[in-house]
Amino acid sequence: MAKNLVIVESPAKAKTINKYLGKDYLVKASIGHIKDLPSKGLGVDVDHNFQPTYELIPDSKKRNNKKIVAELKKAAKEA
């Protein structure tokens, strides 16, 4: 049976939460934010109810972010 996935920012919190939720849950840490508003432009689509536009934070600003996102995507597919 697939586990339920919970994503939190902090590895320490992930470990603590996993203890409370038990073996039916997989708790992973994003190690901070993984997406942000774009550095250029407004960051929201004013024609579509101010829907935000996010972009992946590059590895140059957050080390190993691409790897973290790939791991979270893999865990999400398996959950």
Distance bins in CASP14 RR format, pairs under 12 A and 6 or more apart:
PFRMAT RR
TARGET T0000
AUTHOR 0000-0000-0000
RMODE 2
METHOD distances of the structure
MODEL  1
1 23 0 0 0 0 0 1 0 0 0 0 0
1 24 1 0 0 1 0 0 0 0 0 0 0
1 25 0 0 0 0 0 1 0 0 0 0 0
1 26 0 0 0 0 0 1 0 0 0 0 0
1 78 0 0 0 0 0 1 0 0 0 0 0
1 79 0 0 0 0 0 1 0 0 0 0 0
2 24 0 0 0 0 1 0 0 0 0 0 0
2 25 0 0 0 0 0 1 0 0 0 0 0
2 26 0 0 0 0 1 0 0 0 0 0 0
2 75 0 0 0 0 0 1 0 0 0 0 0
2 76 0 0 0 0 0 1 0 0 0 0 0
2 77 0 0 0 0 1 0 0 0 0 0 0
2 78 1 0 0 1 0 0 0 0 0 0 0
2 79 1 0 1 0 0 0 0 0 0 0 0
3 18 0 0 0 0 0 1 0 0 0 0 0
3 21 0 0 0 0 1 0 0 0 0 0 0
3 22 0 0 0 0 1 0 0 0 0 0 0
3 23 1 0 0 1 0 0 0 0 0 0 0
3 24 1 0 0 1 0 0 0 0 0 0 0
3 25 1 0 0 1 0 0 0 0 0 0 0
3 26 1 0 1 0 0 0 0 0 0 0 0
3 27 0 0 0 0 1 0 0 0 0 0 0
3 28 0 0 0 0 0 1 0 0 0 0 0
3 75 0 0 0 0 1 0 0 0 0 0 0
3 76 0 0 0 0 0 1 0 0 0 0 0
3 77 0 0 0 0 0 1 0 0 0 0 0
3 78 1 0 0 1 0 0 0 0 0 0 0
3 79 1 0 1 0 0 0 0 0 0 0 0
4 17 0 0 0 0 0 1 0 0 0 0 0
4 18 0 0 0 0 0 1 0 0 0 0 0
4 21 1 0 0 1 0 0 0 0 0 0 0
4 22 0 0 0 0 1 0 0 0 0 0 0
4 23 0 0 0 0 0 1 0 0 0 0 0
4 24 1 0 0 1 0 0 0 0 0 0 0
4 25 1 0 1 0 0 0 0 0 0 0 0
4 26 1 0 0 1 0 0 0 0 0 0 0
4 27 0 0 0 0 1 0 0 0 0 0 0
4 28 0 0 0 0 0 1 0 0 0 0 0
4 75 0 0 0 0 0 1 0 0 0 0 0
4 76 0 0 0 0 0 1 0 0 0 0 0
4 78 0 0 0 0 0 1 0 0 0 0 0
4 79 1 0 0 1 0 0 0 0 0 0 0
5 14 0 0 0 0 0 1 0 0 0 0 0
5 17 0 0 0 0 0 1 0 0 0 0 0
5 18 0 0 0 0 0 1 0 0 0 0 0
5 21 0 0 0 0 0 1 0 0 0 0 0
5 24 0 0 0 0 0 1 0 0 0 0 0
5 25 1 0 0 1 0 0 0 0 0 0 0
5 26 1 0 1 0 0 0 0 0 0 0 0
5 27 1 0 0 1 0 0 0 0 0 0 0
5 28 1 0 0 1 0 0 0 0 0 0 0
5 29 0 0 0 0 0 1 0 0 0 0 0
5 30 0 0 0 0 0 1 0 0 0 0 0
5 71 0 0 0 0 0 1 0 0 0 0 0
5 72 0 0 0 0 1 0 0 0 0 0 0
5 73 0 0 0 0 0 1 0 0 0 0 0
5 74 0 0 0 0 0 1 0 0 0 0 0
5 75 1 0 1 0 0 0 0 0 0 0 0
5 76 1 0 1 0 0 0 0 0 0 0 0
5 77 0 0 0 0 1 0 0 0 0 0 0
5 78 0 0 0 0 1 0 0 0 0 0 0
5 79 1 1 0 0 0 0 0 0 0 0 0
6 13 0 0 0 0 0 1 0 0 0 0 0
6 14 1 0 0 1 0 0 0 0 0 0 0
6 15 0 0 0 0 0 1 0 0 0 0 0
6 16 0 0 0 0 0 1 0 0 0 0 0
6 17 1 0 0 1 0 0 0 0 0 0 0
6 18 0 0 0 0 1 0 0 0 0 0 0
6 20 0 0 0 0 0 1 0 0 0 0 0
6 21 1 0 0 1 0 0 0 0 0 0 0
6 22 0 0 0 0 0 1 0 0 0 0 0
6 24 0 0 0 0 0 1 0 0 0 0 0
6 25 1 0 1 0 0 0 0 0 0 0 0
6 26 1 0 0 1 0 0 0 0 0 0 0
6 27 1 0 1 0 0 0 0 0 0 0 0
6 28 1 0 0 1 0 0 0 0 0 0 0
6 29 0 0 0 0 0 1 0 0 0 0 0
6 30 0 0 0 0 0 1 0 0 0 0 0
6 72 0 0 0 0 0 1 0 0 0 0 0
6 75 0 0 0 0 0 1 0 0 0 0 0
6 76 0 0 0 0 0 1 0 0 0 0 0
6 79 0 0 0 0 1 0 0 0 0 0 0
7 13 0 0 0 0 0 1 0 0 0 0 0
7 14 0 0 0 0 1 0 0 0 0 0 0
7 17 0 0 0 0 0 1 0 0 0 0 0
7 18 0 0 0 0 0 1 0 0 0 0 0
7 25 0 0 0 0 0 1 0 0 0 0 0
7 26 0 0 0 0 1 0 0 0 0 0 0
7 27 1 0 0 1 0 0 0 0 0 0 0
7 28 1 0 1 0 0 0 0 0 0 0 0
7 29 1 0 0 1 0 0 0 0 0 0 0
7 30 1 0 1 0 0 0 0 0 0 0 0
7 31 0 0 0 0 0 1 0 0 0 0 0
7 32 0 0 0 0 0 1 0 0 0 0 0
7 33 0 0 0 0 0 1 0 0 0 0 0
7 34 0 0 0 0 1 0 0 0 0 0 0
7 68 0 0 0 0 0 1 0 0 0 0 0
7 69 0 0 0 0 0 1 0 0 0 0 0
7 71 0 0 0 0 0 1 0 0 0 0 0
7 72 1 0 0 1 0 0 0 0 0 0 0
7 73 0 0 0 0 0 1 0 0 0 0 0
7 75 0 0 0 0 1 0 0 0 0 0 0
7 76 0 0 0 0 1 0 0 0 0 0 0
7 79 0 0 0 0 0 1 0 0 0 0 0
8 14 1 0 1 0 0 0 0 0 0 0 0
8 15 0 0 0 0 1 0 0 0 0 0 0
8 16 0 0 0 0 1 0 0 0 0 0 0
8 17 1 0 0 1 0 0 0 0 0 0 0
8 18 0 0 0 0 1 0 0 0 0 0 0
8 21 0 0 0 0 0 1 0 0 0 0 0
8 25 0 0 0 0 0 1 0 0 0 0 0
8 26 0 0 0 0 0 1 0 0 0 0 0
8 27 1 0 0 1 0 0 0 0 0 0 0
8 28 1 0 0 1 0 0 0 0 0 0 0
8 29 1 0 1 0 0 0 0 0 0 0 0
8 30 1 0 0 1 0 0 0 0 0 0 0
8 31 0 0 0 0 1 0 0 0 0 0 0
8 32 0 0 0 0 1 0 0 0 0 0 0
8 34 0 0 0 0 0 1 0 0 0 0 0
8 72 0 0 0 0 0 1 0 0 0 0 0
9 17 0 0 0 0 0 1 0 0 0 0 0
9 27 0 0 0 0 0 1 0 0 0 0 0
9 28 0 0 0 0 0 1 0 0 0 0 0
9 29 1 0 0 1 0 0 0 0 0 0 0
9 30 1 0 1 0 0 0 0 0 0 0 0
9 31 1 0 0 1 0 0 0 0 0 0 0
9 32 1 0 1 0 0 0 0 0 0 0 0
9 33 1 0 0 1 0 0 0 0 0 0 0
9 34 0 0 0 0 1 0 0 0 0 0 0
9 62 0 0 0 0 0 1 0 0 0 0 0
9 68 0 0 0 0 0 1 0 0 0 0 0
9 72 0 0 0 0 0 1 0 0 0 0 0
10 16 0 0 0 0 1 0 0 0 0 0 0
10 17 0 0 0 0 1 0 0 0 0 0 0
10 27 0 0 0 0 0 1 0 0 0 0 0
10 28 0 0 0 0 0 1 0 0 0 0 0
10 29 1 0 1 0 0 0 0 0 0 0 0
10 30 0 0 0 0 1 0 0 0 0 0 0
10 31 1 0 0 1 0 0 0 0 0 0 0
10 32 1 0 0 1 0 0 0 0 0 0 0
10 33 0 0 0 0 0 1 0 0 0 0 0
11 17 0 0 0 0 0 1 0 0 0 0 0
11 18 0 0 0 0 0 1 0 0 0 0 0
11 27 0 0 0 0 1 0 0 0 0 0 0
11 28 0 0 0 0 1 0 0 0 0 0 0
11 29 1 0 1 0 0 0 0 0 0 0 0
11 30 0 0 0 0 1 0 0 0 0 0 0
11 31 1 0 0 1 0 0 0 0 0 0 0
11 32 0 0 0 0 1 0 0 0 0 0 0
11 68 0 0 0 0 0 1 0 0 0 0 0
12 18 0 0 0 0 0 1 0 0 0 0 0
12 19 0 0 0 0 0 1 0 0 0 0 0
12 27 0 0 0 0 0 1 0 0 0 0 0
12 29 0 0 0 0 1 0 0 0 0 0 0
12 31 0 0 0 0 0 1 0 0 0 0 0
13 19 0 0 0 0 0 1 0 0 0 0 0
13 20 0 0 0 0 0 1 0 0 0 0 0
13 21 0 0 0 0 0 1 0 0 0 0 0
13 27 0 0 0 0 1 0 0 0 0 0 0
13 28 0 0 0 0 0 1 0 0 0 0 0
13 29 1 0 0 1 0 0 0 0 0 0 0
13 30 0 0 0 0 0 1 0 0 0 0 0
13 31 0 0 0 0 0 1 0 0 0 0 0
13 32 0 0 0 0 0 1 0 0 0 0 0
14 20 0 0 0 0 0 1 0 0 0 0 0
14 21 0 0 0 0 0 1 0 0 0 0 0
14 25 0 0 0 0 0 1 0 0 0 0 0
14 26 0 0 0 0 1 0 0 0 0 0 0
14 27 1 0 1 0 0 0 0 0 0 0 0
14 28 1 0 0 1 0 0 0 0 0 0 0
14 29 1 0 1 0 0 0 0 0 0 0 0
14 30 0 0 0 0 1 0 0 0 0 0 0
14 31 0 0 0 0 1 0 0 0 0 0 0
14 32 0 0 0 0 0 1 0 0 0 0 0
14 72 0 0 0 0 0 1 0 0 0 0 0
14 75 0 0 0 0 0 1 0 0 0 0 0
15 21 0 0 0 0 0 1 0 0 0 0 0
15 22 0 0 0 0 0 1 0 0 0 0 0
15 27 1 0 0 1 0 0 0 0 0 0 0
15 28 0 0 0 0 0 1 0 0 0 0 0
15 29 0 0 0 0 1 0 0 0 0 0 0
16 22 0 0 0 0 0 1 0 0 0 0 0
16 27 0 0 0 0 1 0 0 0 0 0 0
16 29 0 0 0 0 0 1 0 0 0 0 0
17 25 0 0 0 0 1 0 0 0 0 0 0
17 26 0 0 0 0 0 1 0 0 0 0 0
17 27 1 0 1 0 0 0 0 0 0 0 0
17 28 0 0 0 0 0 1 0 0 0 0 0
17 29 0 0 0 0 1 0 0 0 0 0 0
18 24 0 0 0 0 0 1 0 0 0 0 0
18 25 1 0 0 1 0 0 0 0 0 0 0
18 26 1 0 0 1 0 0 0 0 0 0 0
18 27 1 0 1 0 0 0 0 0 0 0 0
18 28 0 0 0 0 1 0 0 0 0 0 0
18 29 0 0 0 0 0 1 0 0 0 0 0
19 25 0 0 0 0 0 1 0 0 0 0 0
19 27 0 0 0 0 1 0 0 0 0 0 0
20 27 0 0 0 0 1 0 0 0 0 0 0
21 27 1 0 0 1 0 0 0 0 0 0 0
24 79 0 0 0 0 0 1 0 0 0 0 0
25 75 0 0 0 0 0 1 0 0 0 0 0
25 79 0 0 0 0 1 0 0 0 0 0 0
26 71 0 0 0 0 0 1 0 0 0 0 0
26 72 0 0 0 0 0 1 0 0 0 0 0
26 74 0 0 0 0 0 1 0 0 0 0 0
26 75 1 0 0 1 0 0 0 0 0 0 0
26 76 0 0 0 0 1 0 0 0 0 0 0
26 77 0 0 0 0 0 1 0 0 0 0 0
26 78 0 0 0 0 1 0 0 0 0 0 0
26 79 1 0 0 1 0 0 0 0 0 0 0
27 72 0 0 0 0 0 1 0 0 0 0 0
27 75 0 0 0 0 1 0 0 0 0 0 0
27 79 0 0 0 0 0 1 0 0 0 0 0
28 34 0 0 0 0 0 1 0 0 0 0 0
28 68 0 0 0 0 1 0 0 0 0 0 0
28 69 0 0 0 0 0 1 0 0 0 0 0
28 70 0 0 0 0 0 1 0 0 0 0 0
28 71 1 0 0 1 0 0 0 0 0 0 0
28 72 1 0 1 0 0 0 0 0 0 0 0
28 73 0 0 0 0 0 1 0 0 0 0 0
28 74 0 0 0 0 1 0 0 0 0 0 0
28 75 1 0 1 0 0 0 0 0 0 0 0
28 76 0 0 0 0 1 0 0 0 0 0 0
28 78 0 0 0 0 0 1 0 0 0 0 0
28 79 0 0 0 0 1 0 0 0 0 0 0
29 68 0 0 0 0 1 0 0 0 0 0 0
29 71 0 0 0 0 1 0 0 0 0 0 0
29 72 0 0 0 0 1 0 0 0 0 0 0
29 75 0 0 0 0 0 1 0 0 0 0 0
30 56 0 0 0 0 0 1 0 0 0 0 0
30 57 0 0 0 0 0 1 0 0 0 0 0
30 62 0 0 0 0 0 1 0 0 0 0 0
30 64 0 0 0 0 0 1 0 0 0 0 0
30 65 0 0 0 0 1 0 0 0 0 0 0
30 67 0 0 0 0 0 1 0 0 0 0 0
30 68 1 0 0 1 0 0 0 0 0 0 0
30 69 0 0 0 0 1 0 0 0 0 0 0
30 70 0 0 0 0 0 1 0 0 0 0 0
30 71 0 0 0 0 1 0 0 0 0 0 0
30 72 1 0 0 1 0 0 0 0 0 0 0
30 73 0 0 0 0 0 1 0 0 0 0 0
30 75 0 0 0 0 0 1 0 0 0 0 0
30 76 0 0 0 0 0 1 0 0 0 0 0
31 57 0 0 0 0 0 1 0 0 0 0 0
31 62 0 0 0 0 1 0 0 0 0 0 0
31 63 0 0 0 0 1 0 0 0 0 0 0
31 64 0 0 0 0 1 0 0 0 0 0 0
31 65 0 0 0 0 1 0 0 0 0 0 0
31 67 0 0 0 0 0 1 0 0 0 0 0
31 68 1 0 1 0 0 0 0 0 0 0 0
31 69 0 0 0 0 0 1 0 0 0 0 0
31 71 0 0 0 0 0 1 0 0 0 0 0
31 72 0 0 0 0 0 1 0 0 0 0 0
32 57 0 0 0 0 1 0 0 0 0 0 0
32 61 0 0 0 0 0 1 0 0 0 0 0
32 62 1 0 0 1 0 0 0 0 0 0 0
32 63 0 0 0 0 0 1 0 0 0 0 0
32 64 0 0 0 0 0 1 0 0 0 0 0
32 65 0 0 0 0 1 0 0 0 0 0 0
32 68 0 0 0 0 1 0 0 0 0 0 0
32 69 0 0 0 0 0 1 0 0 0 0 0
32 72 0 0 0 0 0 1 0 0 0 0 0
33 54 0 0 0 0 1 0 0 0 0 0 0
33 55 0 0 0 0 0 1 0 0 0 0 0
33 56 0 0 0 0 0 1 0 0 0 0 0
33 57 1 0 0 1 0 0 0 0 0 0 0
33 61 0 0 0 0 0 1 0 0 0 0 0
33 62 1 0 0 1 0 0 0 0 0 0 0
33 65 0 0 0 0 1 0 0 0 0 0 0
33 68 0 0 0 0 0 1 0 0 0 0 0
33 69 0 0 0 0 0 1 0 0 0 0 0
34 54 0 0 0 0 1 0 0 0 0 0 0
34 55 0 0 0 0 0 1 0 0 0 0 0
34 56 1 0 0 1 0 0 0 0 0 0 0
34 57 1 0 0 1 0 0 0 0 0 0 0
34 58 0 0 0 0 0 1 0 0 0 0 0
34 59 0 0 0 0 0 1 0 0 0 0 0
34 61 0 0 0 0 0 1 0 0 0 0 0
34 62 1 0 0 1 0 0 0 0 0 0 0
34 64 0 0 0 0 0 1 0 0 0 0 0
34 65 1 0 0 1 0 0 0 0 0 0 0
34 66 0 0 0 0 1 0 0 0 0 0 0
34 67 0 0 0 0 0 1 0 0 0 0 0
34 68 1 0 0 1 0 0 0 0 0 0 0
34 69 1 0 1 0 0 0 0 0 0 0 0
34 70 0 0 0 0 0 1 0 0 0 0 0
34 71 0 0 0 0 0 1 0 0 0 0 0
34 72 1 0 0 1 0 0 0 0 0 0 0
34 73 0 0 0 0 0 1 0 0 0 0 0
35 43 0 0 0 0 0 1 0 0 0 0 0
35 52 0 0 0 0 1 0 0 0 0 0 0
35 53 0 0 0 0 0 1 0 0 0 0 0
35 54 1 0 1 0 0 0 0 0 0 0 0
35 55 1 0 0 1 0 0 0 0 0 0 0
35 56 1 0 1 0 0 0 0 0 0 0 0
35 57 1 0 0 1 0 0 0 0 0 0 0
35 58 0 0 0 0 0 1 0 0 0 0 0
35 61 0 0 0 0 0 1 0 0 0 0 0
35 62 0 0 0 0 0 1 0 0 0 0 0
35 65 0 0 0 0 1 0 0 0 0 0 0
35 68 0 0 0 0 0 1 0 0 0 0 0
35 69 0 0 0 0 1 0 0 0 0 0 0
35 72 0 0 0 0 0 1 0 0 0 0 0
36 43 0 0 0 0 1 0 0 0 0 0 0
36 52 0 0 0 0 0 1 0 0 0 0 0
36 53 0 0 0 0 0 1 0 0 0 0 0
36 54 1 0 0 1 0 0 0 0 0 0 0
36 55 1 0 0 1 0 0 0 0 0 0 0
36 56 0 0 0 0 1 0 0 0 0 0 0
36 57 1 0 1 0 0 0 0 0 0 0 0
36 58 0 0 0 0 1 0 0 0 0 0 0
36 61 0 0 0 0 1 0 0 0 0 0 0
36 62 0 0 0 0 1 0 0 0 0 0 0
36 65 0 0 0 0 0 1 0 0 0 0 0
37 43 1 0 1 0 0 0 0 0 0 0 0
37 44 0 0 0 0 1 0 0 0 0 0 0
37 45 0 0 0 0 0 1 0 0 0 0 0
37 51 0 0 0 0 0 1 0 0 0 0 0
37 52 1 0 0 1 0 0 0 0 0 0 0
37 53 1 0 0 1 0 0 0 0 0 0 0
37 54 1 0 0 1 0 0 0 0 0 0 0
37 55 1 0 0 1 0 0 0 0 0 0 0
37 56 0 0 0 0 0 1 0 0 0 0 0
37 57 0 0 0 0 0 1 0 0 0 0 0
38 44 0 0 0 0 0 1 0 0 0 0 0
38 45 0 0 0 0 0 1 0 0 0 0 0
38 52 0 0 0 0 1 0 0 0 0 0 0
38 53 1 0 0 1 0 0 0 0 0 0 0
38 54 1 0 0 1 0 0 0 0 0 0 0
38 55 1 0 1 0 0 0 0 0 0 0 0
38 56 0 0 0 0 0 1 0 0 0 0 0
38 57 0 0 0 0 0 1 0 0 0 0 0
38 58 0 0 0 0 0 1 0 0 0 0 0
39 53 0 0 0 0 0 1 0 0 0 0 0
39 54 0 0 0 0 0 1 0 0 0 0 0
39 55 0 0 0 0 1 0 0 0 0 0 0
39 57 0 0 0 0 0 1 0 0 0 0 0
39 58 0 0 0 0 1 0 0 0 0 0 0
39 60 0 0 0 0 0 1 0 0 0 0 0
39 61 0 0 0 0 1 0 0 0 0 0 0
40 53 0 0 0 0 0 1 0 0 0 0 0
40 55 0 0 0 0 1 0 0 0 0 0 0
41 52 0 0 0 0 0 1 0 0 0 0 0
41 53 0 0 0 0 1 0 0 0 0 0 0
41 55 0 0 0 0 0 1 0 0 0 0 0
42 50 0 0 0 0 1 0 0 0 0 0 0
42 51 0 0 0 0 0 1 0 0 0 0 0
42 52 0 0 0 0 1 0 0 0 0 0 0
42 53 0 0 0 0 1 0 0 0 0 0 0
43 50 0 0 0 0 1 0 0 0 0 0 0
43 51 0 0 0 0 1 0 0 0 0 0 0
43 52 1 0 0 1 0 0 0 0 0 0 0
43 53 1 0 1 0 0 0 0 0 0 0 0
43 54 0 0 0 0 1 0 0 0 0 0 0
43 55 0 0 0 0 1 0 0 0 0 0 0
44 50 1 0 1 0 0 0 0 0 0 0 0
44 51 1 0 0 1 0 0 0 0 0 0 0
44 52 1 0 1 0 0 0 0 0 0 0 0
44 53 1 0 0 1 0 0 0 0 0 0 0
44 54 0 0 0 0 0 1 0 0 0 0 0
45 51 1 0 1 0 0 0 0 0 0 0 0
45 52 1 0 0 1 0 0 0 0 0 0 0
45 53 1 0 0 1 0 0 0 0 0 0 0
45 54 0 0 0 0 0 1 0 0 0 0 0
46 52 0 0 0 0 0 1 0 0 0 0 0
46 53 0 0 0 0 0 1 0 0 0 0 0
47 53 0 0 0 0 0 1 0 0 0 0 0
54 69 0 0 0 0 0 1 0 0 0 0 0
55 61 0 0 0 0 0 1 0 0 0 0 0
55 65 0 0 0 0 0 1 0 0 0 0 0
55 69 0 0 0 0 0 1 0 0 0 0 0
56 62 0 0 0 0 1 0 0 0 0 0 0
56 65 1 0 0 1 0 0 0 0 0 0 0
56 66 1 0 0 1 0 0 0 0 0 0 0
56 67 0 0 0 0 0 1 0 0 0 0 0
56 68 0 0 0 0 0 1 0 0 0 0 0
56 69 1 0 0 1 0 0 0 0 0 0 0
56 70 0 0 0 0 0 1 0 0 0 0 0
56 72 0 0 0 0 0 1 0 0 0 0 0
56 73 0 0 0 0 0 1 0 0 0 0 0
57 63 0 0 0 0 0 1 0 0 0 0 0
57 64 0 0 0 0 0 1 0 0 0 0 0
57 65 1 0 1 0 0 0 0 0 0 0 0
57 66 0 0 0 0 1 0 0 0 0 0 0
57 68 0 0 0 0 1 0 0 0 0 0 0
57 69 0 0 0 0 1 0 0 0 0 0 0
58 64 0 0 0 0 0 1 0 0 0 0 0
58 65 1 0 0 1 0 0 0 0 0 0 0
58 66 0 0 0 0 1 0 0 0 0 0 0
58 69 0 0 0 0 0 1 0 0 0 0 0
59 65 1 0 1 0 0 0 0 0 0 0 0
59 66 1 0 1 0 0 0 0 0 0 0 0
59 67 0 0 0 0 1 0 0 0 0 0 0
59 68 0 0 0 0 1 0 0 0 0 0 0
59 69 0 0 0 0 0 1 0 0 0 0 0
59 70 0 0 0 0 0 1 0 0 0 0 0
60 66 0 0 0 0 0 1 0 0 0 0 0
62 68 0 0 0 0 1 0 0 0 0 0 0
62 69 0 0 0 0 0 1 0 0 0 0 0
64 70 0 0 0 0 1 0 0 0 0 0 0
64 71 0 0 0 0 1 0 0 0 0 0 0
65 71 0 0 0 0 0 1 0 0 0 0 0
65 72 0 0 0 0 0 1 0 0 0 0 0
66 72 0 0 0 0 0 1 0 0 0 0 0
66 73 0 0 0 0 0 1 0 0 0 0 0
67 73 0 0 0 0 0 1 0 0 0 0 0
67 74 0 0 0 0 0 1 0 0 0 0 0
68 74 0 0 0 0 0 1 0 0 0 0 0
68 75 0 0 0 0 0 1 0 0 0 0 0
69 75 0 0 0 0 0 1 0 0 0 0 0
69 76 0 0 0 0 0 1 0 0 0 0 0
70 76 0 0 0 0 0 1 0 0 0 0 0
70 77 0 0 0 0 0 1 0 0 0 0 0
71 77 0 0 0 0 0 1 0 0 0 0 0
71 78 0 0 0 0 0 1 0 0 0 0 0
72 78 0 0 0 0 0 1 0 0 0 0 0
72 79 0 0 0 0 0 1 0 0 0 0 0
73 79 0 0 0 0 0 1 0 0 0 0 0
END
